Amino acid sequence: MAFRPLELYFYYPQIKKLTGAERLILALASHLAANPERPAHVTIVTHYFAPECWPDVGPGVRVIAGPRRLDRFGSHYLNAAIEYLRGPALLKQVPRRADAVCFFGPPSLPSLWWARRRRLWRTRPCLYFCYEPPRFIYSDTAAITRRLGPLGLLARPFFALYKRLDRTMVCQADAVLANSPYGASLIARAYHRPARIITHGVDFTPASAGQIATARVRYNLPPDLPVVATVNHLHPRKRIDLFIDTIARLKQPAIGLIVGKGPEQATLQAQAAALGLDDRIIFAGFVAEAELPAVYGLASVYLHTGKQESFGLSVIEALALGVPVVSVNEGGPRDTVREGESGHLALADPAALAAAVDDLLAAPARAAAMGRFAAADIATRFTWQQGAADFLAALDEVLQHRA
């Protein structure tokens, strides 16, 4: 018996580059469209779609996008406000015949609320994929208020109002989706409702020996020293300062490789210089997705220091490519790193992290065996095929509830 393909719409205000959020949207859409057992036509609706992202759009996925970016300011927060306000204008691109609409991330929430308010899709499921509840109104409010000083007192009513609006908008969704058990726990705490976990996959293929050798020359890495790497946006919540302090405490000789750029770069470079690590810390800057497997291939150990991350994409990428991981024992990596088998979990303390990294650097054969275990483990547990199946199961649950 032939089934009519599902008409699914993915809604995201702007796809400006291939970061974790955008890669998830494109990969999930592509694997849903390629599902032979339950075919789907997936349309991504967005104000802007960066040319660099087109290679990641799979067959059967359609993109409806505007001609230019919404960004008008140098401030991330002002640009985010534009995304919130302009988002509902995209709703006219989603027909009433759509079988379901999935809204991704906080900037899409006003559109979800508006669609429900105007009753644009009375009987169509509306799903919300929540990467994590906004930290500044749930987990980091006190720290931000202190950092603002006297202005923090003025900001408190705004934070309270925003939290109320955020919860109101999320309540409009028929189901909330998360990409990890830890992320689901954050959603339960913030919104007092369960979340369906959508398995996150990894599509990377290990780099060749030649590609890794080329990368070592590109970053001017000594041929005889192991590399401890991190791939992250240089932002305070990533705690790259903790990465640098950990490298400073290592007993085993190693080079620290920091891949990424961000607002903290100058501060972090000054920190490395003050610790006398100019020759032991390499700032590689932004690296395109196609080159990341070679970067991971350089590493003997991957060190993750992000604060309470809901998932930790770079962690499963490193594990998938056979690199043992040392991670802070918090957040999403606790669900992905198997202690003593694919890496170590340690306190968010330079001494504790350095001891865990030293343990792997001092035993290369054991570390390599852990890397092989990690690659096999991730290949089994984290696939986009399973992610597509999880999404369809969540949709079916909503449809059954509505029946």
C-alpha positions in Angstrom: 0.0 0.0 0.0 1.5 3.4 -1.0 1.5 6.3 1.4 1.4 9.9 0.5 4.7 11.5 1.4 4.6 13.6 4.5 4.8 17.4 3.9 7.1 18.6 6.7 8.2 22.2 7.2 11.3 23.2 9.2 11.2 26.8 10.3 14.4 28.7 11.3 14.8 32.5 11.0 18.3 32.5 9.4 20.8 29.9 8.4 23.9 32.0 8.2 26.7 29.4 8.6 27.2 25.8 9.5 27.3 25.8 13.3 25.8 23.0 15.4 22.2 24.2 15.2 22.2 24.6 11.4 23.9 21.3 10.8 21.3 19.5 12.9 18.5 21.1 10.9 20.0 20.2 7.5 21.0 16.7 8.5 17.7 15.9 10.1 15.8 17.3 7.0 18.0 15.3 4.6 17.6 12.0 6.4 13.8 12.4 6.8 13.6 13.0 3.0 15.8 10.0 2.3 13.8 7.6 4.5 12.6 4.8 2.2 10.1 3.4 4.7 8.2 6.6 5.2 9.0 9.2 2.6 8.7 12.9 3.3 9.0 16.1 1.4 10.9 18.5 3.7 10.9 22.3 3.2 13.2 24.6 5.1 11.7 28.1 5.5 14.1 30.9 6.4 14.8 34.5 5.8 18.4 33.8 4.6 20.3 30.7 3.5 24.1 31.0 3.3 25.6 29.7 0.0 28.2 27.7 1.9 25.3 25.6 3.4 23.9 24.3 0.1 26.2 21.3 -0.2 24.6 20.0 3.0 21.1 20.0 1.6 20.1 16.5 0.7 17.9 15.3 -2.2 14.2 15.8 -1.5 14.8 18.9 0.7 13.5 22.2 -0.6 14.7 25.6 0.7 12.5 28.7 0.7 14.8 31.7 1.6 14.9 35.4 1.2 17.7 37.3 -0.7 19.6 38.8 2.2 20.5 38.5 5.9 18.4 40.2 8.5 21.4 41.4 10.5 21.6 45.2 10.6 23.8 45.8 13.6 27.1 44.9 15.1 25.4 43.6 18.2 24.3 40.0 18.3 21.5 40.9 20.7 20.0 43.6 18.4 20.2 41.2 15.5 18.5 38.5 17.5 15.7 41.0 18.3 15.2 41.5 14.5 14.9 37.7 14.1 12.3 37.5 16.7 10.2 40.4 15.2 10.6 39.5 11.6 10.1 35.7 12.0 6.3 35.7 11.7 6.5 37.1 8.2 7.7 33.7 7.1 4.5 32.0 8.1 2.9 32.8 4.7 5.4 30.4 3.1 3.9 27.5 5.1 0.7 26.1 3.4 -2.3 24.9 5.4 -1.8 21.5 3.8 1.5 20.9 5.7 1.4 17.8 7.8 3.6 19.3 10.5 5.7 22.3 11.2 8.9 22.1 13.4 10.2 25.4 14.8 13.9 25.4 15.8 15.4 27.5 18.5 14.1 30.5 20.6 14.1 33.0 17.6 11.3 30.9 16.0 9.0 31.0 19.1 7.2 34.3 18.3 6.2 32.7 15.0 4.9 29.6 16.7 2.9 31.7 19.1 1.5 33.8 16.3 0.6 30.8 14.2 -1.4 29.4 17.1 -2.9 32.8 18.0 -4.1 33.3 14.4 -5.1 29.6 14.2 -3.2 29.2 10.9 -2.9 25.5 11.4 -5.7 24.4 13.7 -5.3 20.6 13.2 -1.6 20.5 12.1 1.0 19.5 14.7 3.5 22.3 15.7 6.7 20.9 17.2 9.4 23.0 18.9 13.0 21.8 18.8 14.6 23.3 21.9 18.4 23.2 21.9 18.3 24.4 25.5 16.2 27.0 27.4 17.8 30.5 27.2 20.5 30.5 29.8 20.2 34.2 30.6 16.7 33.8 32.1 17.0 30.3 33.6 20.5 29.4 34.8 22.7 32.4 34.4 20.4 35.2 35.6 22.2 35.8 38.9 25.7 35.9 37.3 24.5 38.3 34.5 22.8 40.6 37.0 26.0 40.8 39.1 28.1 41.4 35.9 25.8 44.3 35.0 26.3 46.0 38.3 23.8 48.8 39.1 22.1 48.1 35.7 21.4 44.6 36.9 18.6 45.9 39.2 17.0 47.5 36.1 17.4 44.3 34.1 15.6 42.0 36.6 12.1 42.9 35.6 13.0 42.4 32.0 14.4 38.9 32.7 11.2 38.0 34.7 9.0 39.2 31.8 11.1 37.4 29.2 10.9 34.2 31.2 7.1 34.5 31.3 6.9 35.1 27.6 9.2 32.3 26.8 7.2 29.8 28.8 4.0 31.1 27.2 5.3 30.6 23.7 6.8 27.2 24.4 3.4 26.1 25.7 1.9 26.6 22.2 3.9 23.6 20.9 2.3 20.2 20.7 5.6 18.6 21.5 9.0 19.8 22.6 12.1 18.0 21.2 15.6 17.8 22.6 18.9 16.4 21.4 20.1 14.7 24.6 18.8 13.4 27.9 20.5 16.3 29.7 18.8 18.7 27.4 15.5 17.1 28.1 16.1 17.5 31.8 16.7 21.2 31.3 13.4 21.5 29.4 11.5 19.7 32.1 13.0 22.1 34.7 12.3 25.2 32.7 8.9 24.4 31.1 7.5 21.7 33.4 6.8 19.4 30.5 8.6 16.4 29.0 10.7 16.4 25.8 11.2 13.8 23.2 14.8 13.1 22.5 15.9 13.2 18.9 19.1 11.3 18.4 21.9 13.4 17.0 24.1 11.8 14.3 27.6 12.3 13.0 28.5 12.3 9.3 32.3 12.9 9.5 34.7 10.5 7.7 38.2 10.2 9.2 40.8 12.2 7.5 43.6 10.5 5.6 47.2 10.5 6.9 48.1 13.0 4.2 45.4 15.4 5.2 46.4 15.2 8.8 50.1 15.8 7.9 49.0 18.8 5.8 47.1 20.2 8.8 50.1 19.7 11.1 52.2 21.8 8.7 49.4 24.5 8.3 49.3 25.1 12.1 53.0 24.8 12.5 52.8 22.0 15.0 56.0 20.2 16.1 56.1 16.7 14.6 57.2 15.0 17.8 54.6 16.4 20.3 51.1 15.1 21.0 48.2 17.6 20.5 45.4 18.3 22.9 42.6 20.0 21.0 39.4 21.9 21.5 36.9 23.1 18.8 34.7 25.8 20.1 33.3 29.3 19.8 35.6 31.5 22.0 32.9 32.6 24.4 32.9 32.7 28.2 30.4 29.8 28.5 32.9 27.6 26.6 35.5 28.2 29.4 38.5 28.1 27.1 40.4 29.8 29.9 40.0 26.5 31.8 41.5 24.7 28.7 44.5 27.0 28.8 45.0 26.6 32.6 44.8 22.8 32.1 47.5 22.8 29.4 49.7 24.9 31.8 49.4 22.1 34.4 50.2 19.1 32.2 53.2 17.0 33.2 53.4 15.3 29.9 54.7 17.5 27.0 51.9 18.5 24.6 50.6 21.3 22.4 47.2 22.8 23.0 45.3 23.5 19.8 42.4 25.9 20.0 40.1 25.9 17.0 37.5 28.6 16.6 37.1 32.3 17.0 34.9 34.6 19.1 34.8 37.6 21.4 37.2 36.2 24.0 40.1 35.6 21.6 42.3 38.6 22.6 41.7 37.9 26.3 42.6 34.2 25.9 45.8 35.0 23.9 46.8 37.4 26.7 46.2 34.6 29.2 48.4 32.2 27.3 51.1 34.8 27.0 51.0 35.6 30.7 51.4 31.9 31.5 54.4 31.6 29.2 52.5 29.3 26.8 53.2 31.2 23.5 55.0 28.1 22.2 52.5 25.6 23.6 49.1 27.1 22.7 48.1 27.5 19.0 45.1 29.6 18.1 44.0 28.1 14.7 41.0 30.4 14.2 37.9 29.4 12.3 38.1 26.1 10.4 35.6 25.1 7.7 33.6 22.0 8.4 35.3 20.1 5.6 38.6 20.5 7.3 37.5 19.5 10.8 38.2 15.8 10.5 41.9 16.6 9.8 41.9 18.8 12.9 40.4 16.1 15.1 42.9 13.7 13.5 45.8 15.8 14.8 44.6 15.3 18.4 45.8 12.6 20.8 43.2 13.9 23.3 40.2 16.1 22.9 39.6 18.4 25.9 36.1 19.7 26.5 35.6 22.5 29.1 32.1 23.9 28.1 29.9 24.9 31.0 26.8 22.8 31.4 26.4 22.2 27.7 23.1 20.6 26.8 24.8 18.3 24.2 28.4 19.0 23.2 28.6 18.4 19.5 32.3 18.6 19.3 32.6 15.8 21.9 30.7 13.2 19.8 32.6 14.4 16.6 35.9 13.7 18.3 34.7 10.4 19.7 33.3 9.4 16.3 36.7 10.0 14.7 38.5 7.9 17.3 39.9 10.5 19.6 39.5 9.8 23.4 37.9 12.7 25.2 38.5 14.3 28.6 35.5 16.4 29.5 34.2 18.3 32.5 31.8 16.0 34.4 28.7 18.1 33.7 26.0 18.5 31.0 25.5 16.5 27.9 29.0 14.9 27.7 28.0 12.7 30.7 25.7 10.9 28.3 28.2 10.5 25.5 31.6 9.9 27.2 32.0 6.4 28.8 34.3 6.8 31.7 37.4 4.7 31.4 36.3 3.3 28.0 36.1 6.2 25.6 37.7 8.9 27.8 37.5 10.5 31.2 35.1 12.8 33.1 36.6 15.2 35.6 35.8 18.1 37.8 35.9 21.6 36.1 39.3 22.2 37.7 42.6 22.6 36.0 44.4 20.1 38.2 41.7 17.4 37.8 41.5 17.9 34.1 45.3 17.9 33.7 45.6 14.6 35.6 43.0 13.0 33.3 44.7 14.3 30.2 48.2 13.2 31.5 46.7 9.7 32.1 46.0 9.4 28.4 49.1 11.0 27.1 51.3 8.8 29.3 49.8 5.6 27.8 49.4 6.1 24.0 48.5 2.5 23.3 45.7 2.6 25.9 44.5 5.9 24.6 44.4 4.6 21.0 42.4 1.6 22.2 39.9 3.9 23.9 39.7 5.9 20.7 38.8 2.8 18.7 36.1 1.9 21.3 34.8 5.5 21.1 34.4 5.4 17.3 32.5 2.1 17.4 30.4 3.2 20.3 29.3 6.5 18.6 28.7 4.7 15.3 26.2 2.5 17.1 24.5 5.1 19.4 24.4 8.3 17.3 23.0 8.0 13.8 20.8 10.4 11.7 18.7 7.4 10.7 17.8 6.9 14.3 17.2 10.7 14.6 14.8 10.6 11.7 13.0 7.7 13.3 12.8 9.5 16.6 11.3 12.6 14.9 8.6 10.5 13.2 7.8 8.7 16.4 7.4 12.1 18.2 5.1 13.3 15.3 3.0 10.1 15.5 2.6 10.5 19.2 1.2 14.0 18.6 -1.1 12.8 15.9 -2.4 9.9 18.1 -3.1 12.4 20.9 -5.0 14.6 18.5 -7.1 11.7 17.1 
